[in-house]
Amino acid sequence: MHPTDSRFIYSDLNFAILGELVRRVSGESLEGYCRRHIFEPLGMKDTGFKPSTSLHGRLAPTMEGSFGVVHDPDTRRMGGISGAAGLFSTADDLARFAQTILDAGHHAGAQLLSPVAINDMAQPQSPVGKLPARGLGWAIQSPSGNWSEMLPAGTFGHKGFTGTLLWIDPETRTFLIVLSNRVYPGGRLGWKRCGTRFLRS
């Protein structure tokens, strides 16, 4: 579409492929793997794909009349589970995850990820001198608006299309969680309601 090294275009297809690789290598479904290796060890009891109807009373609608249905059309076509989208969570559960990242992958006596892996994830992996800077799974700078320019150097995170955000600052040991829905109702962009959590560990 464009000359090499001339433009950054975000795509989540690599994350969808990563989810399929996890399934093939582990022999488990992506949902089962995440539950057994991430959510349960971290005590993330309210996090998962395709939440049951019993939880719909606690969920914000993703689209008009839809509770617990992923907004992303590619993930909907994949049955609601992919490495790119479809995960439902709460600010409390995401706080557990962010704190584990700040604690170099350590939680409740267990080492979920190695400190080296945590460090590598937050280091620029993009070509030298090219912006935006991207880590392994994390944005270090974002091309969508100037919001990331207001955040301190050394911070990293991810901003979802529908209005979610997790941003982590290892220097001050703080993280920011925003759970909002800018595509409800009707799929058009526009802000409705927002929950924010800002914590110092």
Secondary structure, DSSP 8 states (H G I E B T S, - for coil): ---TTS------HHHHHHHHHHHHHHSS-HHHHHIIIIIHHHT-TT-EES--GGGGGGS--SBTTBSS--S-HHHHHTTS--SSS-EE--HHHHHHHHHHHHTTTEETTEESS-HHHHHHHTS--S-TT-SS-B-SS-BSS-SSSSGGGGS-TT-EEEE-TTSEEEEEETTTTEEEEEEE-TTTTTT------EEEEEEE-
